[in-house]
Amino acid sequence: MVGDADMNGEITLNDAYLVLMYNSHRAIGDLDYVYNEDMLINIHLLRLTDIDKDGEITLQDAYVILMYTSCLLYTSDAADD
């Protein structure tokens, strides 16, 4: 599922957090940081979390996930309580 960085089958705030962590590590030069130690899984996750398909995991990708989860929260039954 596109945006599902933790592979739990849902798009949640944790997915945005993982994308932010990935981006942060890369920004400070930690090019060894990966989502998952299994390289095949990591490659798959890189494809899933590049939301805008620009070839990079950026803050924009995390922002889109955050906006998506905000919309889910706002439109859920929980918002009516």
C-alpha positions in Angstrom: 0.0 0.0 0.0 1.5 3.3 -1.0 2.6 5.3 2.1 2.6 2.2 4.4 6.2 2.5 5.7 5.7 0.1 8.6 3.9 -2.5 6.4 1.0 -3.0 8.8 -1.7 -2.6 6.1 -2.8 0.9 7.2 -1.7 4.5 6.6 -1.1 6.0 10.0 0.9 8.7 11.7 3.6 6.2 12.3 4.2 5.9 8.6 4.7 9.7 8.4 7.1 9.5 11.3 9.1 6.8 9.6 9.4 8.9 6.4 10.4 11.9 8.5 13.1 9.8 10.2 14.4 8.5 6.9 14.5 12.0 5.5 16.2 13.4 8.6 18.9 10.8 8.6 19.6 11.4 4.9 19.7 15.2 5.5 22.5 14.9 8.1 24.5 12.6 5.8 23.5 9.2 7.3 23.3 7.5 4.0 23.4 4.0 5.7 20.0 4.6 7.3 17.4 2.2 5.9 13.7 1.4 6.6 14.5 -2.3 6.9 17.7 -4.3 7.0 16.4 -6.7 4.3 17.5 -4.9 1.1 14.6 -6.3 -1.0 12.1 -5.1 1.6 13.9 -1.7 1.9 13.7 -1.2 -1.9 10.0 -2.0 -1.8 9.5 0.5 1.0 11.4 3.2 -0.8 9.0 2.8 -3.8 6.0 2.9 -1.5 7.1 6.0 0.4 8.1 8.1 -2.6 4.5 9.4 -2.8 5.2 12.0 -5.4 7.4 9.7 -7.5 10.2 12.2 -7.8 12.9 9.6 -7.0 13.6 10.8 -3.5 12.1 10.4 -0.1 11.4 14.0 0.9 9.4 16.1 3.4 6.7 16.4 0.8 6.2 12.6 1.0 5.8 12.8 4.7 3.4 15.8 4.4 1.1 13.9 2.0 0.9 11.0 4.5 0.2 13.4 7.3 -2.5 15.1 5.3 -4.0 11.7 4.4 -4.1 10.6 8.0 -5.6 14.0 9.1 -8.4 13.5 6.6 -9.0 10.0 7.9 -9.2 11.3 11.5 -11.5 14.2 10.5 -13.9 12.1 8.5 -14.0 9.1 10.9 -16.8 8.3 13.3 -14.4 9.2 16.1 -14.5 12.8 15.0 -18.2 12.9 15.9 -17.6 12.1 19.5 
